[in-house]
Amino acid sequence: MVDIEHGEEAARKATFLVAGLATLKGIVGWATNSAALLADALHSTVDVLTTLGTWIGLKIAKRPADERFPYGYYRAESLVALVVATIVIIGAIGLFLDGVHRIQNPEPVKDAWLAASIAIIASIASYYISKLEGEAADVANSQALKAVSIEAMADTLSSLVVFLAIVAGAYLGVPWAEGVGAVLVAAWVSKIGVETAWNAILALMDVAPRETLKEVAEILEHADEISGFKDLRLRKSGPMVFGEVTVTIPADVPVAKADEIARRIREYVLTIPEIEDFRVYVEQAEPEEKIVVVPVKEGKVSPTFATAPQFAVYLVNAGKIELVETFDNPALEKKVRRGLAAAKAVLEKKPYAVIVKNIGEISFNTLKEGLVRIYKAEGDDVMENVKKLADGSLEELHAATVKKE
């Protein structure tokens, strides 16, 4: 389960911890004239901005959906991630330029032991912060929090590089080492900034998350009750994912069963933690062989369904049409509920479709409950209407044409 609140709390803690580190490194760097430590302080300042931005983004993202934002505020997290990444890139450029300047114009470090000690302490602290943020990022499925976790790990390495640069400059006679350290830190930070910005842009452009897409597709491929699926779409919105799919079921599956299949697939897909909502649409497969029934009277399409003297049953297969049988309408013997009796008699033939001129509500609803498609006849010629159905030119009815027959 995605826990945005947990991620928000981790970002809040990290903001204060990193702010303390940045302040400590800045004060000691200024006091000891350590360019590398000052660069690392700037790196940590950038981290403060990123964690603060992530905290704010997650705080907004956890707000419930409303009328104005029906899909929630999750994209606030991606938007903040993009802003944060931009700040990271700008900070990295500053670090790089300062490092180049120090390589060309090296300056001695005062109290190198103090600067080196602070760098080691900062490295250890940054490692702890990175772990805290990384674990919370997994729980909250937060892109921004994941980015600042990586950034904190970069801070761990950069502080270690700063330590080595200070030692090399102060004790090994390599005065330009500090500048090199600053340039290395800048290169690493800029890489992280570009990657974070790119991922945020993709999320804002509704990119489909590949790994989640694979998980959903695997669930659908192993769903035995469906014959296939299409139009699988996922879009990432901050830490959450929304999606939809159309599944195909066999033509003889009852409506109630189809609804149950769709519900089960949806519930299974929603077990993937980052998926907030998933819509499943159902369509029936087109059978290769179609049984088509037409109510007939005196060799023509009957003007009514329930009172038709006979029903003609046709088999349509790959464009070929064959008259299978003609049977008498048992509903004619009924004085009441003829529509129900006629529909039940037709359903025994397991038809794919029925072609009618007029049909009452009881007949229509009974056939529809049996997943029979009902088409409007054009003219009186029975065979011509069946041909038109086969080539898809008949209009499908979605409501009864008369209340009673």
Backbone torsions as a table, in degrees:
resi	resn	phi	psi	omega
1	MET	NA	136.2	178.7
2	VAL	-79.1	125.2	-178.7
3	ASP	-117.1	89.6	-177.7
4	ILE	-65.8	-34.2	-178.2
5	GLU	-62.8	-37.7	177.7
6	HIS	-64.1	-41.4	177.9
7	GLY	-64.0	-39.6	179.1
8	GLU	-62.8	-42.1	180.0
9	GLU	-64.8	-40.8	178.2
10	ALA	-63.8	-40.7	179.0
11	ALA	-64.8	-37.6	178.7
12	ARG	-63.5	-47.0	179.1
13	LYS	-62.0	-44.5	-177.9
14	ALA	-63.0	-35.4	-179.6
15	THR	-59.2	-47.1	-179.0
16	PHE	-69.7	-39.3	179.4
17	LEU	-64.2	-46.3	-178.8
18	VAL	-68.3	-35.8	177.4
19	ALA	-61.1	-40.5	177.2
20	GLY	-64.1	-42.0	178.5
21	LEU	-63.3	-44.7	-179.0
22	ALA	-60.7	-42.8	179.6
23	THR	-63.8	-45.8	-179.6
24	LEU	-61.8	-46.7	-179.3
25	LYS	-66.1	-37.4	179.9
26	GLY	-65.2	-45.4	-178.9
27	ILE	-64.5	-47.5	-178.8
28	VAL	-68.5	-38.4	178.4
29	GLY	-62.3	-41.9	178.4
30	TRP	-67.8	-41.5	-177.5
31	ALA	-67.8	-34.0	-177.2
32	THR	-98.2	-1.9	-178.5
33	ASN	60.9	38.3	-179.9
34	SER	-94.7	109.2	-179.7
35	ALA	-63.4	-41.0	-178.1
36	ALA	-64.5	-41.4	-179.7
37	LEU	-70.5	-35.7	175.3
38	LEU	-64.8	-40.1	177.2
39	ALA	-63.2	-39.6	178.7
40	ASP	-67.7	-34.1	176.3
41	ALA	-64.1	-40.9	176.6
42	LEU	-64.0	-39.0	176.3
43	HIS	-58.5	-44.8	-179.9
44	SER	-68.4	-32.6	176.7
45	THR	-63.6	-40.7	175.2
46	VAL	-61.1	-40.4	177.9
47	ASP	-61.0	-38.1	178.4
48	VAL	-61.2	-43.9	179.4
49	LEU	-63.7	-40.3	-178.8
50	THR	-67.7	-45.0	-179.6
51	THR	-68.9	-36.7	177.4
52	LEU	-64.5	-44.2	178.3
53	GLY	-62.6	-40.2	179.0
54	THR	-65.9	-40.8	177.4
55	TRP	-58.0	-48.5	-179.8
56	ILE	-63.9	-43.3	-179.2
57	GLY	-60.9	-44.2	179.6
58	LEU	-69.2	-32.8	178.0
59	LYS	-63.7	-39.9	178.0
60	ILE	-72.3	-42.1	-174.9
61	ALA	-61.7	-28.4	-176.3
62	LYS	-81.1	-4.9	177.7
63	ARG	-63.6	141.1	-178.4
64	PRO	-69.8	155.1	177.9
65	ALA	-62.9	149.9	177.4
66	ASP	-139.4	-171.3	-176.4
67	GLU	-63.9	-36.4	-177.7
68	ARG	-77.7	-37.1	178.9
69	PHE	-122.0	77.9	-174.4
70	PRO	-64.4	-21.5	178.3
71	TYR	-97.5	10.5	178.3
72	GLY	87.3	-176.4	-175.7
73	TYR	-107.0	22.3	-172.8
74	TYR	-60.7	-30.4	-176.9
75	ARG	-69.7	-13.2	176.1
76	ALA	-58.3	-35.4	-179.6
77	GLU	-65.6	-41.4	179.0
78	SER	-68.7	-38.2	178.6
79	LEU	-63.4	-44.2	177.8
80	VAL	-63.5	-39.7	178.9
81	ALA	-59.1	-38.6	179.0
82	LEU	-67.6	-43.3	178.6
83	VAL	-63.1	-44.5	179.2
84	VAL	-60.6	-43.4	-179.6
85	ALA	-62.2	-38.0	178.2
86	THR	-63.2	-42.3	177.9
87	ILE	-63.7	-40.7	179.1
88	VAL	-60.4	-44.0	-178.8
89	ILE	-64.9	-43.3	178.5
90	ILE	-62.0	-44.1	178.6
91	GLY	-62.3	-38.4	-179.9
92	ALA	-64.4	-38.7	178.1
93	ILE	-62.5	-42.1	177.9
94	GLY	-62.3	-43.3	178.0
95	LEU	-60.6	-42.9	-177.9
96	PHE	-63.4	-47.5	-179.3
97	LEU	-63.2	-39.5	178.8
98	ASP	-66.8	-37.5	178.2
99	GLY	-65.1	-41.9	177.8
100	VAL	-62.3	-41.1	178.9
101	HIS	-62.1	-40.7	-178.7
102	ARG	-71.2	-29.4	175.4
103	ILE	-65.8	-40.8	-178.9
104	GLN	-77.3	-30.4	-177.4
105	ASN	-131.6	72.8	-178.0
106	PRO	-66.2	144.1	177.9
107	GLU	-129.4	146.2	-178.2
108	PRO	-71.4	152.5	178.0
109	VAL	-101.4	129.2	177.7
110	LYS	-87.1	143.6	179.7
111	ASP	48.5	57.6	-176.1
112	ALA	-58.1	-33.4	-179.1
113	TRP	-60.0	-38.5	-179.8
114	LEU	-68.1	-45.7	179.8
115	ALA	-61.5	-42.1	-179.5
116	ALA	-66.3	-38.7	179.4
117	SER	-63.7	-43.7	179.5
118	ILE	-63.7	-37.5	179.5
119	ALA	-62.9	-41.8	178.8
120	ILE	-66.9	-44.5	178.8
121	ILE	-60.0	-42.7	-179.7
122	ALA	-64.6	-37.1	179.4
123	SER	-62.4	-45.0	179.5
124	ILE	-65.2	-43.8	-179.1
125	ALA	-64.2	-39.7	-179.4
126	SER	-65.6	-35.1	177.5
127	TYR	-62.7	-43.2	178.4
128	TYR	-62.5	-44.6	-179.9
129	ILE	-62.8	-41.1	179.9
130	SER	-61.2	-42.3	178.9
131	LYS	-64.8	-42.8	179.4
132	LEU	-59.2	-47.0	-178.5
133	GLU	-70.5	-38.0	-178.7
134	GLY	-63.6	-45.0	178.7
135	GLU	-64.2	-40.9	179.3
136	ALA	-68.1	-34.6	179.6
137	ALA	-63.7	-38.4	178.7
138	ASP	-66.5	-41.6	-179.1
139	VAL	-67.9	-40.9	-177.5
140	ALA	-89.7	-7.6	-175.9
141	ASN	50.6	44.9	-174.3
142	SER	-97.9	122.7	178.0
143	GLN	-66.0	-45.1	-178.1
144	ALA	-66.0	-42.6	-179.1
145	LEU	-67.2	-35.4	176.0
146	LYS	-63.3	-38.9	179.6
147	ALA	-64.9	-43.6	-179.4
148	VAL	-72.2	-25.0	174.3
149	SER	-65.4	-44.3	177.5
150	ILE	-65.4	-38.8	178.8
151	GLU	-62.5	-39.4	178.5
152	ALA	-66.4	-37.1	175.9
153	MET	-66.4	-35.7	175.3
154	ALA	-64.2	-36.9	177.7
155	ASP	-64.3	-35.2	176.2
156	THR	-60.3	-47.3	-179.3
157	LEU	-69.9	-39.4	-178.4
158	SER	-66.2	-37.9	177.3
159	SER	-65.3	-34.9	176.5
160	LEU	-67.3	-41.3	176.6
161	VAL	-62.9	-40.6	178.1
162	VAL	-61.0	-43.2	178.2
163	PHE	-57.8	-47.9	-179.6
164	LEU	-65.0	-37.5	-179.9
165	ALA	-66.4	-41.9	179.2
166	ILE	-64.3	-44.3	179.4
167	VAL	-63.3	-43.7	-179.5
168	ALA	-64.3	-39.7	-178.1
169	GLY	-73.3	-39.0	-173.8
170	ALA	-88.4	-31.7	-171.5
171	TYR	-119.2	-15.3	-178.2
172	LEU	-113.4	6.2	175.4
173	GLY	70.2	33.9	177.6
174	VAL	-120.2	82.8	-172.1
175	PRO	-64.2	-26.2	-178.4
176	TRP	-86.4	1.2	-177.2
177	ALA	-61.3	-35.3	179.8
178	GLU	-62.8	-41.5	178.7
179	GLY	-63.5	-40.4	177.9
180	VAL	-62.5	-42.2	178.2
181	GLY	-59.1	-42.5	179.8
182	ALA	-64.6	-40.0	179.9
183	VAL	-65.3	-41.7	179.4
184	LEU	-63.1	-43.3	178.4
185	VAL	-61.8	-42.8	-178.8
186	ALA	-62.6	-40.7	-179.2
187	ALA	-63.6	-42.4	-179.9
188	TRP	-65.2	-44.6	-179.0
189	VAL	-63.9	-41.6	-179.2
190	SER	-64.0	-38.0	177.8
191	LYS	-60.4	-45.8	179.7
192	ILE	-63.1	-42.1	-179.4
193	GLY	-61.3	-44.4	-179.5
194	VAL	-65.5	-43.8	180.0
195	GLU	-63.5	-41.7	179.6
196	THR	-65.2	-42.8	179.4
197	ALA	-62.2	-42.6	-178.8
198	TRP	-63.9	-44.5	179.5
199	ASN	-64.0	-38.1	179.0
200	ALA	-66.4	-40.7	178.6
201	ILE	-62.9	-43.5	178.8
202	LEU	-60.5	-42.0	179.9
203	ALA	-64.9	-40.8	179.9
204	LEU	-69.0	-21.6	178.6
205	MET	-95.7	16.7	176.4
206	ASP	65.1	37.3	178.0
207	VAL	-64.8	143.0	177.2
208	ALA	-81.4	120.8	178.7
209	PRO	-65.8	116.9	-170.3
210	ARG	-61.3	-47.0	-176.5
211	GLU	-64.9	-42.6	178.4
212	THR	-65.5	-37.5	178.2
213	LEU	-61.0	-41.1	178.2
214	LYS	-63.7	-41.3	180.0
215	GLU	-62.4	-45.5	-179.1
216	VAL	-65.5	-44.1	-180.0
217	ALA	-60.2	-38.0	179.3
218	GLU	-65.3	-39.9	177.6
219	ILE	-62.2	-44.3	-178.6
220	LEU	-67.2	-38.0	-179.5
221	GLU	-66.3	-26.2	-179.3
222	HIS	-98.0	6.4	177.4
223	ALA	-82.8	102.1	-173.7
224	ASP	-66.6	-24.2	-173.7
225	GLU	-80.4	-7.2	178.0
226	ILE	-112.8	152.5	-179.6
227	SER	-96.2	-4.0	177.8
228	GLY	167.5	177.5	177.1
229	PHE	-150.8	159.1	178.8
230	LYS	-151.4	169.9	177.0
231	ASP	54.2	43.7	174.4
232	LEU	-76.1	118.2	-177.9
233	ARG	-130.0	132.8	174.0
234	LEU	-129.0	145.4	173.5
235	ARG	-138.8	140.1	-177.7
236	LYS	-91.8	133.5	178.0
237	SER	-131.6	95.5	-174.3
238	GLY	62.5	-129.2	-179.6
239	PRO	-81.9	-7.4	-174.1
240	MET	-109.0	163.5	179.9
241	VAL	-129.3	136.9	175.8
242	PHE	-116.5	148.3	-177.8
243	GLY	-158.1	172.8	177.9
244	GLU	-156.8	159.5	178.0
245	VAL	-156.6	153.4	172.4
246	THR	-111.1	122.1	-179.8
247	VAL	-106.8	148.2	179.2
248	THR	-106.6	130.2	178.8
249	ILE	-117.0	157.0	177.3
250	PRO	-57.2	150.8	-175.1
251	ALA	-63.8	-24.9	-175.3
252	ASP	-93.1	7.7	179.9
253	VAL	-78.8	126.8	179.8
254	PRO	-62.6	157.6	-178.0
255	VAL	-59.6	-45.3	-179.5
256	ALA	-59.8	-39.9	178.6
257	LYS	-66.5	-40.2	179.0
258	ALA	-61.5	-42.8	178.1
259	ASP	-62.8	-39.4	179.4
260	GLU	-65.8	-40.1	177.9
261	ILE	-61.9	-46.4	-180.0
262	ALA	-61.3	-41.6	-179.5
263	ARG	-64.2	-42.6	-178.6
264	ARG	-66.2	-41.7	179.0
265	ILE	-61.8	-44.3	179.9
266	ARG	-60.1	-46.7	-179.2
267	GLU	-62.6	-38.0	-179.8
268	TYR	-67.0	-44.0	179.9
269	VAL	-64.3	-36.6	-178.8
270	LEU	-69.9	-6.5	173.7
271	THR	-73.6	-15.6	173.5
272	ILE	-71.1	118.7	-168.2
273	PRO	-53.0	-41.7	-173.0
274	GLU	-79.5	-9.7	-177.9
275	ILE	-83.6	117.0	-178.3
276	GLU	-84.6	-40.0	-179.8
277	ASP	-150.9	146.4	-179.0
278	PHE	-147.7	122.7	-178.6
279	ARG	-101.5	134.9	178.8
280	VAL	-117.6	118.0	177.0
281	TYR	-104.2	141.8	-174.7
282	VAL	-115.0	136.0	171.0
283	GLU	-135.7	149.6	-178.6
284	GLN	-87.7	145.6	178.6
285	ALA	-72.5	147.2	175.4
286	GLU	-81.3	117.9	179.8
287	PRO	-71.5	149.9	177.2
288	GLU	-66.4	-41.4	176.8
289	GLU	-105.5	130.6	-177.9
290	LYS	-121.8	127.9	173.6
291	ILE	-90.7	123.8	-179.1
292	VAL	-120.4	129.6	-178.8
293	VAL	-114.2	136.0	179.5
294	VAL	-128.6	126.1	174.5
295	PRO	-72.1	130.3	-175.7
296	VAL	-125.6	151.5	175.8
297	LYS	-144.8	117.8	-179.8
298	GLU	54.9	42.6	175.2
299	GLY	78.7	3.1	179.5
300	LYS	-122.2	167.5	177.1
301	VAL	-64.3	126.3	-178.1
302	SER	-66.4	141.1	178.4
303	PRO	-67.1	-18.4	177.3
304	THR	-132.4	160.4	-179.6
305	PHE	-88.5	-54.9	-171.3
306	ALA	-66.5	-31.1	-176.2
307	THR	-103.1	14.5	177.5
308	ALA	-66.3	135.1	179.8
309	PRO	-62.8	-34.6	-177.0
310	GLN	-142.4	166.5	173.1
311	PHE	-126.4	131.0	177.0
312	ALA	-99.2	132.0	-177.8
313	VAL	-109.9	123.2	-178.4
314	TYR	-118.0	149.1	173.6
315	LEU	-109.7	121.0	178.6
316	VAL	-109.7	121.0	-177.2
317	ASN	-145.4	114.9	177.4
318	ALA	52.6	42.9	177.6
319	GLY	85.8	-11.7	179.6
320	LYS	-90.5	138.4	-178.1
321	ILE	-120.5	129.6	-177.9
322	GLU	-133.8	131.1	175.5
323	LEU	-78.2	117.6	-177.0
324	VAL	-86.1	-48.1	-179.1
325	GLU	-165.8	165.3	171.0
326	THR	-129.9	128.6	-178.9
327	PHE	-129.1	152.6	-178.9
328	ASP	-72.5	147.9	179.8
329	ASN	-79.6	110.4	-178.8
330	PRO	-69.5	-14.6	-177.4
331	ALA	-71.0	-17.7	-179.1
332	LEU	-64.3	-21.4	179.8
333	GLU	-80.7	-11.5	-177.4
334	LYS	-88.3	145.3	175.1
335	LYS	-94.3	-26.4	177.9
336	VAL	-131.2	159.6	176.0
337	ARG	53.1	42.8	178.5
338	ARG	-64.2	-37.0	-179.0
339	GLY	-59.7	-41.8	179.3
340	LEU	-64.9	-45.1	-179.2
341	ALA	-64.7	-41.4	179.4
342	ALA	-65.0	-42.3	-178.9
343	ALA	-64.8	-41.1	179.6
344	LYS	-65.0	-37.8	178.4
345	ALA	-65.0	-40.0	178.5
346	VAL	-67.5	-39.7	-179.1
347	LEU	-62.0	-26.4	178.8
348	GLU	-64.1	-21.1	179.1
349	LYS	-86.3	-2.0	179.6
350	LYS	52.1	57.7	-176.1
351	PRO	-77.3	151.9	170.5
352	TYR	-82.5	-37.9	-177.1
353	ALA	-149.9	159.0	174.4
354	VAL	-128.2	137.5	178.2
355	ILE	-108.9	124.6	-176.1
356	VAL	-136.5	158.7	169.0
357	LYS	-90.3	-46.6	176.7
358	ASN	-141.1	146.7	-179.0
359	ILE	-149.0	138.2	-179.4
360	GLY	-81.9	170.5	-175.5
361	GLU	-64.1	-42.6	-178.4
362	ILE	-64.2	-47.1	178.8
363	SER	-60.8	-47.4	-177.3
364	PHE	-59.3	-50.9	-176.7
365	ASN	-65.3	-37.5	179.0
366	THR	-63.7	-44.6	178.6
367	LEU	-66.1	-40.1	-179.0
368	LYS	-65.6	-36.8	177.4
369	GLU	-63.5	-25.3	176.3
370	GLY	-90.6	12.5	178.2
371	LEU	62.1	32.9	176.8
372	VAL	-92.7	134.3	176.4
373	ARG	-86.7	139.9	-175.2
374	ILE	-119.8	126.1	-176.0
375	TYR	-119.0	150.2	-179.6
376	LYS	-85.2	123.5	-179.5
377	ALA	-70.6	147.4	176.2
378	GLU	-118.4	105.5	-177.8
379	GLY	85.2	-173.6	-174.5
380	ASP	-100.2	-16.7	-174.0
381	ASP	-72.7	116.8	-176.1
382	VAL	-64.3	-53.5	-177.0
383	MET	-61.8	-37.9	-179.8
384	GLU	-63.8	-37.2	178.6
385	ASN	-68.7	-38.2	177.8
386	VAL	-65.0	-39.8	177.7
387	LYS	-62.9	-41.2	178.9
388	LYS	-64.2	-37.2	176.6
389	LEU	-64.4	-41.3	-178.4
390	ALA	-62.2	-36.1	-179.8
391	ASP	-94.1	5.7	172.0
392	GLY	80.5	23.4	-176.8
393	SER	-101.6	-0.1	177.1
394	LEU	-87.8	148.6	179.0
395	GLU	-82.4	130.0	177.1
396	GLU	-82.8	135.9	178.4
397	LEU	-88.9	138.6	178.2
398	HIS	-118.4	10.2	176.7
399	ALA	-159.7	157.3	178.1
400	ALA	-64.0	149.5	179.0
401	THR	-88.3	-23.2	176.7
402	VAL	-139.2	157.9	178.2
403	LYS	-75.1	-43.9	178.7
404	LYS	-131.9	154.2	177.9
405	GLU	-110.4	NA	NA
